[in-house]
Amino acid sequence: MNRKNLGVEIIVILAVFIMSISILSKAFVMAKSRSSEAARLSDAVTLASNAADVFLACDDEKEMLKVLNENGNAELKDGLNVYYDNDLRPAVSGAFKVVIDQKDEGDFTKAYISIFYGEEEIYAIETGKEAKK
């Protein structure tokens, strides 16, 4: 057995092992980050869908406010703003903000629904219905 190269071999093996751990750690961190982003997007789609259903079922913003307001989590301010926490429970100042902005266009009313997480818009949809006469 050649003892001269044993120290070099151990150093090379340790270096490869440390690099492997580093690469795997980065991969796991990125996977967790992507998973969190996907969960937020899924929650945003759910909130937007619910807001669209409420828009289609109600006659005006005041009626939507009555339906969506739970413990002060909704307000009429530049459209209807509704707040939810990370578990999608109504919250006065939640992580998610749903903004429903309606515009009448003749015999048609459109709703622009935007979902914000913090200050970032992460999802938006547009829907519409025949205007009430």
C-alpha positions in Angstrom: 0.0 0.0 0.0 1.4 3.4 -1.0 1.1 5.9 2.0 2.3 8.9 -0.1 -1.0 9.3 -1.9 -3.4 8.5 0.9 -3.5 12.0 2.2 -4.2 13.4 -1.3 -6.9 10.8 -1.9 -8.6 11.7 1.4 -8.5 15.4 0.6 -10.0 14.8 -2.9 -12.7 12.5 -1.5 -13.6 15.2 1.1 -13.7 17.9 -1.5 -16.0 15.9 -3.7 -18.2 15.1 -0.7 -18.4 18.8 0.4 -19.2 19.9 -3.2 -22.0 17.3 -3.4 -23.5 18.4 -0.2 -23.4 22.0 -1.3 -25.1 21.3 -4.6 -27.8 19.1 -3.0 -28.5 21.8 -0.4 -29.0 24.4 -3.1 -31.3 22.1 -4.9 -33.4 21.5 -1.8 -33.6 25.2 -1.0 -34.7 26.0 -4.6 -37.3 23.2 -4.5 -38.8 24.6 -1.2 -38.9 28.1 -2.7 -40.6 26.9 -5.8 -43.1 24.9 -3.7 -44.0 28.0 -1.7 -44.5 30.0 -4.9 -46.7 27.3 -6.3 -48.8 27.2 -3.1 -49.2 31.0 -3.1 -50.3 30.9 -6.8 -52.8 28.1 -6.1 -54.2 30.1 -3.2 -54.4 33.2 -5.4 -56.4 31.3 -8.0 -58.8 30.1 -5.3 -59.3 33.6 -4.0 -59.8 35.0 -7.5 -62.3 32.3 -8.4 -64.3 33.0 -5.2 -64.3 36.7 -5.9 -65.5 36.1 -9.4 -68.4 34.0 -8.1 -69.4 36.7 -5.6 -69.2 39.4 -8.4 -71.5 37.3 -10.6 -74.0 36.6 -7.8 -74.2 40.2 -6.4 -75.9 43.3 -7.9 -73.4 45.9 -6.8 -70.2 46.6 -4.8 -72.2 47.3 -1.6 -73.8 43.9 -1.8 -70.4 42.3 -2.5 -69.0 44.1 0.5 -71.7 42.6 2.7 -71.0 39.1 1.4 -67.2 39.3 1.7 -66.7 41.4 4.8 -65.9 39.3 7.9 -64.6 41.1 10.9 -63.6 44.2 8.9 -61.4 42.5 6.3 -63.1 44.3 3.4 -63.3 47.9 2.4 -64.6 50.0 -0.5 -61.5 52.0 -1.5 -60.5 52.3 -5.2 -62.6 49.2 -5.9 -63.4 46.6 -3.3 -60.4 45.4 -1.3 -60.6 42.2 0.7 -57.8 40.8 2.9 -56.9 37.3 3.9 -54.1 35.7 5.9 -51.7 32.9 4.6 -54.3 30.3 5.6 -57.0 32.1 3.5 -58.9 33.2 6.5 -60.4 36.7 6.6 -57.9 39.1 8.2 -57.9 42.9 8.6 -54.4 43.3 7.3 -53.7 39.9 5.7 -50.9 38.7 3.4 -53.3 38.4 0.5 -55.3 41.3 -0.9 -58.1 40.8 -3.4 -59.0 43.8 -5.5 -62.3 43.8 -7.4 -62.6 46.8 -9.8 -65.9 47.0 -11.8 -66.5 49.0 -14.9 -69.8 49.4 -16.7 -69.6 49.1 -20.5 -73.1 49.7 -21.8 -75.2 46.7 -21.1 -72.2 44.8 -19.7 -70.3 45.0 -16.4 -66.7 43.8 -16.3 -64.8 43.0 -13.1 -61.0 43.1 -13.0 -59.9 40.9 -10.1 -56.3 41.2 -9.0 -54.6 39.1 -6.2 -51.7 40.6 -4.4 -49.3 38.9 -2.0 -47.7 41.7 -0.1 -47.2 44.4 -2.7 -46.7 42.1 -5.6 -49.6 41.2 -8.0 -49.4 37.5 -8.4 -52.6 36.7 -10.3 -55.4 38.5 -12.2 -58.5 37.6 -14.0 -61.3 39.4 -15.8 -64.9 38.4 -15.9 -68.2 40.0 -16.8 -72.0 39.9 -16.6 -75.0 41.6 -18.1 -75.6 44.9 -16.4 -78.7 45.2 -14.2 -81.3 47.6 -15.5 
